[in-house]
Amino acid sequence: MSSMNTEVDPCNDFYEYACGNWIKNHPIPDDAPSVSNFENLGQDLEVALKELLEEKYNAVSDGEAVHKAKEFHQQCLNETAILLTWRGAFDDVISSFGGWGSLTNRSFTPD
């Protein structure tokens, strides 16, 4: 009922009558194509998850999976370490895929 705009005659504009207050109370942000309850719940979930991951690790109540998730989250936020180590991690991944010829130190010899 709180989403309805009962000041509008439903015979003239049923959509405004049925959804008018919801539209007024949930403006579409400039960076989003739409707004819905699912999008709002998704944003709330992201905020809650971020807060949980940024809480200090508690060895008593947090299990191993939670500990790993919190550690991984902290590593992802450490931009200095990422900038210093990205190339080694990149090279390891490329090597695990079998390499990439243009990135090796081989000289080019045409057939």
Backbone as CSV, one residue per row, in Angstrom:
resi,resn,N_x,N_y,N_z,CA_x,CA_y,CA_z,C_x,C_y,C_z
1,MET,0.819,-1.196,0.000,0.000,0.000,0.000,0.861,1.257,0.000
2,SER,2.052,1.172,0.632,2.898,2.371,0.695,3.459,2.735,-0.673
3,SER,3.438,1.815,-1.613,3.937,2.097,-2.964,2.898,2.804,-3.826
4,MET,1.659,2.773,-3.391,0.572,3.346,-4.191,0.469,4.858,-3.988
5,ASN,0.046,5.526,-5.027,-0.241,6.962,-4.969,-1.760,7.112,-5.070
6,THR,-2.419,7.127,-3.918,-3.882,7.156,-3.893,-4.459,8.519,-4.239
7,GLU,-3.587,9.506,-4.435,-4.066,10.827,-4.835,-4.391,10.878,-6.326
8,VAL,-3.972,9.868,-7.079,-4.206,9.816,-8.517,-5.430,8.940,-8.777
9,ASP,-6.247,9.349,-9.723,-7.424,8.574,-10.118,-6.955,7.373,-10.940
10,PRO,-7.237,6.128,-10.485,-6.773,4.947,-11.215,-7.358,4.851,-12.620
11,CYS,-8.480,5.508,-12.870,-9.065,5.480,-14.215,-8.283,6.369,-15.177
12,ASN,-7.571,7.368,-14.656,-6.786,8.270,-15.501,-5.357,7.780,-15.706
13,ASP,-4.739,7.241,-14.654,-3.347,6.782,-14.743,-3.140,5.656,-13.738
14,PHE,-3.477,4.438,-14.165,-3.410,3.312,-13.235,-1.984,3.026,-12.776
15,TYR,-1.008,3.174,-13.664,0.384,2.907,-13.289,0.825,3.861,-12.184
16,GLU,0.537,5.134,-12.331,0.892,6.112,-11.287,0.148,5.799,-9.997
17,TYR,-1.103,5.387,-10.111,-1.895,5.024,-8.932,-1.261,3.826,-8.214
18,ALA,-0.888,2.809,-8.968,-0.376,1.572,-8.380,1.069,1.679,-7.903
19,CYS,1.904,2.482,-8.588,3.349,2.478,-8.314,3.922,3.857,-8.024
20,GLY,3.114,4.885,-8.032,3.610,6.259,-7.962,4.513,6.569,-6.776
21,ASN,4.151,6.140,-5.584,4.988,6.437,-4.413,6.290,5.643,-4.439
22,TRP,6.261,4.413,-4.973,7.499,3.640,-5.059,8.482,4.340,-5.989
23,ILE,7.982,4.844,-7.107,8.842,5.542,-8.066,9.428,6.802,-7.441
24,LYS,8.621,7.548,-6.690,9.112,8.771,-6.034,10.173,8.452,-4.979
25,ASN,9.992,7.344,-4.279,10.906,6.989,-3.186,12.136,6.208,-3.634
26,HIS,12.183,5.801,-4.904,13.310,5.024,-5.423,13.772,5.593,-6.764
27,PRO,14.371,6.787,-6.753,14.827,7.364,-8.028,15.945,6.510,-8.631
28,ILE,16.014,6.514,-9.948,17.046,5.749,-10.647,18.350,6.542,-10.599
29,PRO,19.425,5.962,-10.044,20.716,6.660,-10.005,21.261,6.880,-11.415
30,ASP,22.105,7.887,-11.556,22.688,8.197,-12.861,23.518,7.047,-13.427
31,ASP,24.084,6.206,-12.552,24.963,5.133,-13.017,24.250,3.793,-13.170
32,ALA,22.900,3.791,-13.138,22.151,2.546,-13.242,21.048,2.677,-14.289
33,PRO,20.778,1.587,-15.020,19.713,1.648,-16.028,18.321,1.537,-15.430
34,SER,18.237,0.970,-14.199,16.936,0.791,-13.568,17.120,0.578,-12.076
35,VAL,15.988,0.507,-11.380,15.988,0.227,-9.945,14.909,-0.811,-9.695
36,SER,15.219,-1.796,-8.883,14.227,-2.800,-8.508,14.534,-3.281,-7.101
37,ASN,13.586,-3.992,-6.520,13.818,-4.554,-5.189,14.990,-5.523,-5.203
38,PHE,15.150,-6.284,-6.293,16.264,-7.233,-6.381,17.604,-6.495,-6.428
39,GLU,17.670,-5.394,-7.169,18.907,-4.614,-7.219,19.207,-4.010,-5.852
40,ASN,18.177,-3.527,-5.172,18.380,-2.970,-3.831,18.879,-4.038,-2.873
41,LEU,18.294,-5.230,-2.942,18.754,-6.333,-2.086,20.186,-6.728,-2.421
42,GLY,20.524,-6.725,-3.708,21.884,-7.047,-4.120,22.896,-6.052,-3.570
43,GLN,22.550,-4.778,-3.606,23.444,-3.752,-3.066,23.591,-3.903,-1.555
44,ASP,22.479,-4.187,-0.879,22.539,-4.404,0.569,23.418,-5.601,0.901
45,LEU,23.313,-6.660,0.086,24.131,-7.854,0.299,25.613,-7.549,0.111
46,GLU,25.951,-6.765,-0.910,27.353,-6.396,-1.133,27.919,-5.628,0.053
47,VAL,27.139,-4.701,0.596,27.601,-3.916,1.753,27.804,-4.838,2.956
48,ALA,26.837,-5.729,3.208,26.947,-6.643,4.350,28.147,-7.575,4.195
49,LEU,28.361,-8.089,2.993,29.498,-8.978,2.750,30.817,-8.247,2.944
50,LYS,30.904,-7.027,2.453,32.122,-6.225,2.626,32.412,-6.019,4.110
51,GLU,31.378,-5.695,4.886,31.568,-5.507,6.324,32.051,-6.781,6.990
52,LEU,31.473,-7.926,6.622,31.897,-9.199,7.200,33.348,-9.527,6.858
53,LEU,33.727,-9.289,5.602,35.092,-9.607,5.178,36.126,-8.687,5.808
54,GLU,35.706,-7.493,6.180,36.653,-6.550,6.757,36.718,-6.610,8.280
55,GLU,35.870,-7.450,8.898,35.969,-7.665,10.339,37.256,-8.425,10.637
56,LYS,37.823,-8.162,11.795,39.040,-8.873,12.200,38.742,-10.365,12.344
57,TYR,39.696,-11.202,11.934,39.537,-12.653,12.016,39.405,-13.074,13.472
58,ASN,38.418,-13.936,13.740,38.183,-14.464,15.075,38.373,-15.971,15.016
59,ALA,39.457,-16.457,15.592,39.791,-17.883,15.511,38.744,-18.764,16.183
60,VAL,37.992,-18.202,17.119,36.998,-18.999,17.831,35.734,-19.190,16.995
61,SER,35.231,-18.103,16.410,33.947,-18.190,15.703,34.072,-18.357,14.188
62,ASP,35.176,-17.951,13.603,35.345,-18.054,12.150,35.975,-19.394,11.792
63,GLY,35.434,-20.069,10.819,36.007,-21.322,10.344,37.143,-21.057,9.367
64,GLU,37.711,-22.132,8.861,38.836,-22.029,7.939,38.439,-21.308,6.647
65,ALA,37.250,-21.603,6.131,36.796,-20.964,4.885,36.640,-19.457,5.068
66,VAL,36.096,-19.043,6.217,35.927,-17.613,6.492,37.290,-16.955,6.623
67,HIS,38.210,-17.628,7.291,39.568,-17.097,7.435,40.211,-16.893,6.064
68,LYS,40.078,-17.880,5.178,40.663,-17.772,3.840,40.011,-16.638,3.054
69,ALA,38.692,-16.503,3.176,37.988,-15.437,2.461,38.453,-14.066,2.934
70,LYS,38.618,-13.902,4.233,39.074,-12.618,4.779,40.512,-12.317,4.351
71,GLU,41.360,-13.342,4.354,42.749,-13.155,3.918,42.809,-12.782,2.436
72,PHE,42.038,-13.477,1.619,42.025,-13.200,0.195,41.510,-11.782,-0.066
73,HIS,40.478,-11.385,0.649,39.929,-10.031,0.505,40.998,-8.987,0.843
74,GLN,41.721,-9.212,1.918,42.774,-8.266,2.307,43.877,-8.208,1.253
75,GLN,44.234,-9.344,0.680,45.258,-9.362,-0.365,44.798,-8.586,-1.596
76,CYS,43.521,-8.694,-1.902,42.989,-7.973,-3.068,42.985,-6.463,-2.842
77,LEU,42.923,-6.036,-1.606,42.911,-4.605,-1.294,44.309,-4.014,-1.198
78,ASN,45.327,-4.851,-1.127,46.704,-4.386,-0.964,47.275,-3.994,-2.330
79,GLU,46.993,-2.781,-2.765,47.410,-2.324,-4.091,48.925,-2.266,-4.239
80,THR,49.630,-1.942,-3.180,51.090,-1.878,-3.251,51.663,-3.249,-3.591
81,ALA,51.201,-4.277,-2.886,51.689,-5.631,-3.160,51.296,-6.077,-4.559
82,ILE,50.099,-5.721,-4.981,49.655,-6.105,-6.320,50.552,-5.471,-7.376
83,LEU,50.855,-4.187,-7.217,51.700,-3.499,-8.194,53.114,-4.076,-8.234
84,LEU,53.597,-4.564,-7.089,54.948,-5.107,-7.025,55.040,-6.548,-7.535
85,THR,53.933,-7.294,-7.498,54.005,-8.727,-7.804,53.157,-9.161,-8.991
86,TRP,52.473,-8.251,-9.650,51.534,-8.665,-10.697,52.223,-9.398,-11.843
87,ARG,53.412,-8.966,-12.208,54.064,-9.568,-13.366,54.428,-11.032,-13.106
88,GLY,54.904,-11.322,-11.920,55.226,-12.713,-11.593,53.982,-13.588,-11.609
89,ALA,52.899,-13.088,-11.049,51.643,-13.848,-11.053,51.136,-14.025,-12.481
90,PHE,51.238,-12.976,-13.287,50.819,-13.037,-14.690,51.636,-14.086,-15.432
91,ASP,52.964,-14.051,-15.258,53.838,-15.023,-15.931,53.522,-16.455,-15.497
92,ASP,53.227,-16.656,-14.216,52.883,-17.995,-13.726,51.608,-18.519,-14.390
93,VAL,50.612,-17.648,-14.522,49.361,-18.066,-15.151,49.586,-18.389,-16.622
94,ILE,50.312,-17.526,-17.314,50.595,-17.773,-18.734,51.359,-19.088,-18.896
95,SER,52.334,-19.344,-18.034,53.095,-20.599,-18.096,52.194,-21.805,-17.856
96,SER,51.244,-21.670,-16.933,50.349,-22.790,-16.641,49.443,-23.108,-17.824
97,PHE,49.243,-22.130,-18.711,48.453,-22.348,-19.924,49.304,-22.816,-21.099
98,GLY,50.583,-23.005,-20.865,51.454,-23.482,-21.923,52.325,-22.408,-22.541
99,GLY,52.274,-21.215,-22.000,53.129,-20.134,-22.477,52.486,-19.301,-23.569
100,TRP,53.177,-18.227,-23.888,52.742,-17.300,-24.934,54.018,-16.844,-25.621
101,GLY,54.215,-17.330,-26.825,55.478,-17.138,-27.533,55.962,-15.711,-27.605
102,SER,55.088,-14.754,-27.777,55.533,-13.366,-27.924,56.032,-12.773,-26.614
103,LEU,55.836,-13.461,-25.489,56.304,-12.949,-24.212,57.622,-13.561,-23.764
104,THR,58.116,-14.538,-24.502,59.380,-15.166,-24.113,60.541,-14.404,-24.744
105,ASN,61.730,-14.709,-24.288,62.926,-14.006,-24.751,63.561,-14.681,-25.967
106,ARG,62.772,-15.393,-26.748,63.309,-16.045,-27.944,63.417,-15.011,-29.065
107,SER,64.415,-15.164,-29.882,64.536,-14.278,-31.045,63.690,-14.841,-32.173
108,PHE,63.225,-13.976,-33.018,62.350,-14.356,-34.115,63.164,-14.904,-35.263
109,THR,62.795,-16.086,-35.742,63.456,-16.666,-36.921,62.361,-17.080,-37.893
110,PRO,62.314,-16.402,-39.052,61.276,-16.767,-40.032,61.543,-18.137,-40.624
111,ASP,60.483,-18.810,-41.021,60.600,-20.149,-41.634,61.179,-20.093,-43.002
